[in-house]
Amino acid sequence: MTRKLALALVAATALAATGTAALADDAFVPKQAGHIMLQVRATDVSPDAGNAILAAGAPTGLKADVSDSYVPTLGIDYFFTDHIAAELVLGTSYHKVKAVGTGVNVEAYDTWVVPPVLTLQYHFAPKARFSPYLGAGINYMLFYSGKNKNGFTTKLDDGFGTALQAGFDYGLGGRWSANVDVKKVFFNTTAKINGGALTSSVDLDPWVVSAGVGYKF
């Protein structure tokens, strides 16, 4: 997690350095009520799963592992006041679900997921070039286009979760900005394998670490 955040900070710093030079002649436009901000980001979705797989309620010695996914995402912010905004984050990610244990590493399921996140944010310094914010909200996990692997049949339940958010924008010039954003999503799903012969209550709880650029309308 620390390494991923460091990479996002490096990416944002590079964007800020090059963007500020390129847009030096454009007057900086601060955040304000009524603005819509479009954020285009490169994102790492990193699930924190590792829950036990059970057979008839008893431990099997195996755990459910879910792979990371690196994807583009889109954020749409609306500023109700200079300080308060709502953001809708859209994207889709691809994950491999494995059963892992001592000497075991078997892929059971591949799936796509649409995990829209809606947060309410507070922006601490909307008039400054460096403008940090905090947010909290909800998300929905919708699994689709799943493929069973290695003789397993797997079903994951869709559902709602919650999210915390922290990040900052750095004004590049004009209406452009660089952005670093980190979200922690809390979501639990039930995995039913081979018709329920095996089950796991999977706490996906992904870290969502992003860096990108924004534009205010």
C-alpha positions in Angstrom: 0.0 0.0 0.0 2.8 2.4 0.9 4.6 1.7 -2.4 1.4 2.2 -4.4 0.7 5.5 -2.7 4.3 6.6 -3.4 4.0 5.8 -7.1 0.8 7.8 -7.2 2.5 10.8 -5.6 5.4 10.5 -8.0 3.0 10.4 -11.0 1.1 13.4 -9.7 4.3 15.4 -9.0 5.4 14.7 -12.6 2.1 15.9 -13.9 2.2 19.0 -11.8 5.8 19.8 -12.9 5.1 19.4 -16.6 1.6 20.8 -16.5 2.5 23.9 -14.5 5.2 24.8 -17.1 2.9 24.1 -20.0 0.1 26.2 -18.6 2.1 28.9 -16.9 0.5 31.6 -18.9 -3.1 30.5 -18.0 -4.6 32.1 -14.9 -5.3 29.5 -12.2 -9.1 28.9 -11.7 -9.9 27.8 -8.1 -12.7 25.5 -7.1 -16.0 27.2 -6.4 -19.7 26.5 -6.0 -21.4 25.3 -9.2 -18.2 23.9 -10.7 -18.3 20.4 -12.3 -14.9 18.7 -12.2 -14.0 15.8 -14.5 -11.2 13.6 -13.1 -9.5 11.0 -15.4 -7.3 8.7 -13.4 -5.1 5.6 -13.6 -6.2 3.4 -10.7 -5.0 0.3 -8.8 -7.9 -1.7 -7.2 -6.3 -3.9 -4.6 -8.6 -6.2 -2.7 -7.7 -7.1 0.9 -9.3 -10.6 0.8 -8.0 -13.6 2.6 -11.0 -15.2 4.3 -11.2 -18.9 5.1 -13.0 -21.3 2.7 -15.3 -23.6 4.6 -16.8 -27.0 3.9 -20.1 -27.6 5.8 -19.0 -24.8 8.1 -15.6 -26.3 8.9 -12.2 -24.8 7.9 -10.6 -26.5 4.9 -7.2 -24.8 5.4 -7.7 -22.8 2.2 -8.3 -19.1 1.8 -9.9 -17.0 -0.9 -7.4 -14.7 -2.7 -8.5 -11.9 -5.1 -6.0 -10.3 -7.6 -5.3 -6.6 -8.1 -6.6 -4.8 -11.2 -5.1 -1.7 -12.9 -7.7 0.3 -14.8 -8.7 3.8 -15.9 -11.4 5.4 -13.9 -13.6 8.5 -14.2 -14.6 10.9 -11.4 -17.4 13.4 -11.8 -17.5 16.1 -9.0 -20.2 18.7 -8.4 -19.5 21.6 -6.0 -22.5 22.5 -3.9 -20.4 25.2 -2.1 -16.8 26.2 -2.4 -15.9 23.5 0.2 -18.5 20.8 -0.2 -18.7 18.5 -3.3 -20.1 15.1 -4.3 -18.1 12.8 -6.5 -19.3 9.8 -8.5 -16.4 7.4 -9.5 -17.0 5.1 -12.4 -15.0 2.2 -13.9 -14.8 -1.5 -14.2 -12.1 -3.9 -13.0 -11.1 -7.5 -13.7 -10.1 -9.9 -10.9 -9.0 -13.5 -10.5 -10.3 -15.5 -7.5 -8.1 -18.2 -6.2 -8.1 -20.9 -3.5 -4.7 -20.7 -1.8 -3.2 -22.7 1.1 -0.1 -24.7 1.9 1.0 -26.1 -1.4 -2.2 -25.0 -3.1 -2.7 -22.1 -5.5 -5.7 -22.9 -7.8 -7.6 -20.4 -9.9 -11.4 -20.9 -9.3 -13.1 -17.9 -11.0 -12.4 -14.8 -13.1 -14.8 -11.9 -13.0 -15.4 -8.3 -14.0 -16.9 -6.0 -11.4 -18.6 -2.5 -11.7 -17.9 -0.8 -8.4 -19.4 2.8 -8.6 -18.5 4.9 -5.6 -20.5 8.0 -4.5 -18.9 10.2 -1.9 -19.6 13.5 -0.2 -16.3 15.5 0.2 -15.0 18.4 2.2 -12.3 20.5 0.4 -10.1 22.3 2.9 -8.5 25.0 0.7 -10.6 25.4 -2.5 -9.0 28.7 -3.4 -5.4 27.3 -3.2 -3.4 25.5 -5.8 -2.8 22.7 -3.3 -6.3 21.7 -2.2 -6.7 18.5 0.0 -10.0 16.9 0.7 -11.7 14.1 2.7 -14.8 12.2 1.8 -17.1 9.3 2.8 -19.9 7.5 1.0 -21.3 4.3 -0.4 -20.5 1.9 -3.2 -22.2 -1.0 -5.0 -20.4 -4.1 -6.3 -21.9 -5.7 -9.4 -20.1 -8.8 -10.6 -20.5 -9.8 -14.3 -19.1 -11.9 -17.1 -17.7 -14.4 -14.6 -15.8 -17.5 -15.9 -15.4 -20.7 -13.9 -12.0 -22.3 -13.8 -10.5 -25.7 -13.1 -13.8 -27.6 -12.5 -15.1 -25.1 -9.9 -18.4 -23.3 -10.2 -18.5 -20.0 -8.2 -21.1 -17.4 -7.4 -20.4 -14.0 -5.8 -23.3 -12.0 -4.3 -23.7 -8.3 -5.5 -24.3 -5.7 -2.8 -23.7 -2.4 -1.1 -20.6 -1.2 0.8 -19.2 1.9 2.3 -16.1 4.0 1.4 -13.7 6.5 2.9 -11.7 8.9 0.7 -8.7 11.2 1.0 -6.8 13.1 -1.7 -5.7 16.4 -3.1 -5.8 18.5 -6.3 -2.9 20.6 -7.4 -3.8 23.5 -9.8 -1.7 23.3 -13.0 -3.0 26.5 -14.6 -6.3 27.6 -16.0 -8.9 25.0 -15.2 -6.5 22.0 -15.2 -5.3 20.2 -12.1 -3.3 17.1 -11.1 -4.9 14.7 -8.6 -4.0 11.9 -6.2 -6.9 10.0 -4.6 -7.0 7.1 -2.2 -10.2 5.3 -1.2 -10.8 2.4 1.2 -13.9 0.5 0.3 -15.5 -1.8 2.8 -17.5 -4.6 1.2 -18.3 -8.2 2.1 -19.6 -10.8 -0.3 -20.5 -14.5 0.0 -18.7 -16.8 -2.3 -20.6 -20.1 -3.0 -18.4 -22.7 -4.7 -19.7 -25.9 -6.3 -23.4 -25.2 -5.4 -22.5 -24.3 -1.8 -20.4 -27.3 -1.0 -17.7 -24.8 -0.2 -18.4 -21.2 1.0 -16.4 -18.2 2.1 -17.5 -14.9 3.6 -15.1 -12.7 1.6 -14.2 -9.2 2.9 -12.9 -7.7 -0.4 -12.3 -4.3 1.3 -10.1 -3.0 -1.6 -7.7 -0.1 -1.5 -8.3 2.1 -4.5 -5.2 4.2 -5.3 -5.3 6.7 -8.2 -3.4 9.5 -9.9 -4.6 11.6 -12.8 -5.7 15.0 -14.1 -8.8 17.0 -13.7 -10.7 19.8 -15.5 -13.2 22.2 -14.1 -16.3 23.3 -16.1 
